[in-house]
Amino acid sequence: MIDTGLLNGYVDYLERRFNRLEAKELNDPDPRRARQMDKYLTEIEAVLDLCDQIESETA
């Protein structure tokens, strides 16, 4: 079974990466950076959905 704590740690990591890019984006907009931010958001949503599924199955 996958540990949701581990997945939540991964979400925290992705959020930190996103926040760093967001700060850079505010100062110097770049389309590549914006695409990477979108990828991070998609990944965060997917991992959070997976966490919800795991938690609902174990409840």
Protein Blocks (a to p, Z undefined) as FASTA:
>chain_A
ZZfklmmmmmmmmmmmmmmmmmmmmmmgcfklmmmmmmmmmmmmmmmmmmmmmmmmmZZ
